[in-house]
Amino acid sequence: MAGEIIHTDNAPSAVGPYVQGRRVGNYVYTSGQIPFVPSTMLLVGDDIESQTLQSLKNMLAVVEAGGAKKEDIVKATLFIRDMNHFPRINQVYADFFGDYKPARSCVEVSRLPKDVYIEIECFAHID
């Protein structure tokens, strides 16, 4: 089996046949995190700002459960439903990461699980 399964109650439970993340050696890989509040498994809100922030918080919760921290994130991938949201997503993302900036990709997709606006995944490296 490849790596240790990561599970935390601070991120939404998997809604399919996958895990929240895996740690392989010094790397932490997250599954895509959608903007559900972990304690309720309900959507955080219907605006892109709240959905972006919740997805980032969920992603970080998995990273931290794997033994890494925000500054260990090497690359993030954002899947978004509407590229017109990009400037607002960027503002929330910039505020969340502050001076630290991981590599990033952002891709517009036609649909996401549970019809959310955004899903975010990442991988981190622990020194």
Sequence and secondary structure as in RCSB ss.txt:
>XXXX:A:sequence
MAGEIIHTDNAPSAVGPYVQGRRVGNYVYTSGQIPFVPSTMLLVGDDIESQTLQSLKNMLAVVEAGGAKKEDIVK
ATLFIRDMNHFPRINQVYADFFGDYKPARSCVEVSRLPKDVYIEIECFAHID
>XXXX:A:secstr
  SEEE  TTS   SSSS SEEEETTEEEE  B SEETTTTEE  SSHHHHHHHHHHHHHHHHHHTT  GGGEEE
EEEEES GGGHHHHHHHHHHHHTT   EEEEEE S  GGG SEEEEEEEE  
